[in-house]
Amino acid sequence: MKIVCFGDSLTSCGGEGGRYSDMLQKSLPDYEIINSGKGGDTIGGGLARLEPAVLAHRAQYLVVGLGANDYWRRKRSLDDLKKDYDLLLSHCAAAGMKIVIISCFGNEKVPEGVVLDWKKPGLPLEHYAAGIALIERELVKKYHAGYVPDMQCGITPKGRKDLWSDSNHPNAAGNKIVADTILPELRKILK
């Protein structure tokens, strides 16, 4: 049985043996865990490389974490992000994969009194983060997916510098905590 960990640099960071997927492999020795992380990837980029990075592995399970680079860039509308993420997950579900969505934004809320413009790129960061969280929660329901709303479980670079290789990427010690945060939700879909 195979599990693909698919995402951006938060999936690929930590160095060989220090990625969160490597830590999951230690906890789940009966599964083959494949890391398909790519630094700088976006939701649209993930959709574009879905066949070779995910579907070609013929895995039964998917852990997907995308959206952080979309957040930093804010070049696309939330509406466009939602369409691409939905299409990406629909291909995986059609291939029979059970899915866990991992996020950095799941605890973000739309500020009181703000109405998000879903068609406009370049929203303020806090609005964009809240929009990504809304997209994820909707897709979790649609695909009966597992959900880890805060994959970094509060280990911010400002709080625990010893867990970070730079201001955006956990090191191996940080990724151990990330893996431990993902594992309970992943185990639910493995049953």
PyMOL commands that set and color helices and strands:
alter all, ss='L'
color gray80, all
select helices_A, chain A and resi 9-12+20-27+43-48+50-53+55-57+68-73+78-94+125-143+161-163+172-190
alter helices_A, ss='H'
color red, helices_A
select strands_A, chain A and resi 2-7+32-37+61-65+98-102+146-148
alter strands_A, ss='S'
color yellow, strands_A
deselect
rebuild
show_as cartoon
